[in-house]
Structure formats: structure tokens, C-alpha cells
Amino acid sequence: MANEVTKKDGAKQAFDAEKIKKSIADAAEMAGLSEERKNEIKEQVSATVTRMAEAKEEIATSEIKEKILSELDAIESSVSEAWRKHEQEKTGNEEEKRETPEP
């Protein structure tokens, strides 16, 4: 099992399957799915990602994200679309903050 996750900035942290489940659940919530469907997707996709991580000592967050989105595209594209939209909005807000000079 992957014990460590390498983040985009190179920092390392412990692998946490619950974080993966929460991210999937949040995206399913944004997509407007029922509680039952949200739980089905969360469990199915997180199990697939965890199996992938079991084969590695270390895994990159980008690899985890890619696998999650690939799975979501296959089983419930509205959730992957919500995830991507949220990321675009988040990235846009971060870029705005960098471009706006401090008073």
C-alpha cells in the first residue's frame, strides 16, 4: 500500500483513503446526485483508487486525481464534470489573487 502521497509542490504526506472518499463525495454533491448514488460512486471509485495505490510504495496526487477522474468519466460523467468545473473555478480564483496587487 502506498504509504506516502507526493503533492504537486513535492511535499509528502500520508496516504489517506478518507480524503479520496471526501473529494469524490463533494464532487457528487456538486453534481446533485442522490445520497444513495453519491455513496455508491464514492465507494466504487475509492476502492479502485485504493487498489491502484496498494501496488505502490509512493503515489503522486496527480496520479490519484487522474484515476479518480477516469473512473468518474466511465461511471458518472456528471461528477467528473463537477470536479473539473470546481478545479477551474479554484484555479481562476488563485490566479486572480496573484494578479491583484495588495493595497
C-alpha positions as CSV (number, residue, x, y, z in Angstrom):
1,M,0.0,0.0,0.0
2,A,1.2,3.5,-0.8
3,N,2.2,4.9,2.5
4,E,3.1,8.3,1.1
5,V,1.5,10.7,-1.4
6,T,3.6,13.2,-3.2
7,K,1.9,16.5,-3.7
8,K,2.4,18.9,-6.7
9,D,4.8,21.0,-4.7
10,G,6.9,18.0,-3.8
11,A,5.7,17.8,-0.2
12,K,4.9,14.3,1.1
13,Q,2.0,13.2,3.3
14,A,0.5,10.0,4.5
15,F,-1.9,8.2,2.1
16,D,-5.4,8.8,3.4
17,A,-8.3,6.9,1.7
18,E,-10.8,9.0,3.6
19,K,-9.6,12.2,1.8
20,I,-10.2,10.5,-1.5
21,K,-13.7,9.5,-0.4
22,K,-14.5,13.0,0.7
23,S,-13.3,14.6,-2.6
24,I,-15.5,12.2,-4.5
25,A,-18.5,12.8,-2.3
26,D,-18.0,16.6,-2.6
27,A,-18.0,16.3,-6.4
28,A,-21.0,14.1,-6.4
29,E,-22.8,16.6,-4.1
30,M,-22.0,19.4,-6.6
31,A,-23.3,17.2,-9.4
32,G,-26.6,17.0,-7.5
33,L,-26.7,13.2,-7.1
34,S,-28.9,11.5,-4.6
35,E,-27.4,10.4,-1.3
36,E,-27.6,6.7,-2.3
37,R,-25.9,7.3,-5.7
38,K,-23.3,9.5,-4.1
39,N,-22.4,6.8,-1.7
40,E,-22.3,4.1,-4.4
41,I,-19.9,6.2,-6.5
42,K,-17.8,7.2,-3.6
43,E,-17.3,3.6,-2.5
44,Q,-16.8,2.2,-6.0
45,V,-14.2,4.8,-7.2
46,S,-12.3,5.0,-3.9
47,A,-12.0,1.2,-3.9
48,T,-10.5,1.3,-7.4
49,V,-8.0,4.0,-6.4
50,T,-7.0,2.2,-3.2
51,R,-6.3,-1.0,-5.2
52,M,-4.1,1.0,-7.5
53,A,-2.3,2.5,-4.6
54,E,-1.8,-0.9,-2.9
55,A,0.7,-1.8,-5.7
56,K,2.9,1.2,-5.0
57,E,5.2,2.5,-2.2
58,E,4.5,6.1,-3.1
59,I,2.0,7.7,-5.4
60,A,1.6,11.2,-6.8
61,T,-1.6,13.3,-6.2
62,S,-1.8,13.8,-9.9
63,E,-1.9,10.0,-10.5
64,I,-4.7,9.7,-7.9
65,K,-6.7,12.5,-9.5
66,E,-6.2,11.1,-13.0
67,K,-7.5,7.7,-11.8
68,I,-10.5,9.2,-10.0
69,L,-11.5,11.3,-13.0
70,S,-11.0,8.4,-15.4
71,E,-13.3,6.2,-13.2
72,L,-15.9,9.0,-12.8
73,D,-15.9,9.6,-16.6
74,A,-16.7,6.0,-17.1
75,I,-19.5,5.6,-14.5
76,E,-20.9,9.0,-13.8
77,S,-19.6,11.8,-16.0
78,S,-21.7,14.5,-14.3
79,V,-19.5,14.0,-11.2
80,S,-16.2,14.3,-13.2
81,E,-17.6,17.4,-14.9
82,A,-18.5,19.0,-11.5
83,W,-15.0,18.1,-10.2
84,R,-13.3,19.8,-13.2
85,K,-15.5,22.8,-13.1
86,H,-14.7,23.3,-9.4
87,E,-11.0,23.0,-10.1
88,Q,-11.2,25.6,-12.9
89,E,-13.0,28.0,-10.6
90,K,-10.5,27.4,-7.9
91,T,-7.5,27.9,-10.2
92,G,-9.1,31.0,-11.6
93,N,-9.6,32.5,-8.1
94,E,-6.0,31.7,-7.2
95,E,-4.7,33.4,-10.4
96,E,-6.9,36.4,-9.7
97,K,-5.4,36.8,-6.2
98,R,-1.9,36.6,-7.6
99,E,-2.7,39.3,-10.3
100,T,-4.4,41.7,-7.9
101,P,-1.9,43.9,-6.2
102,E,-2.0,44.3,-2.5
103,P,-3.1,47.9,-1.4
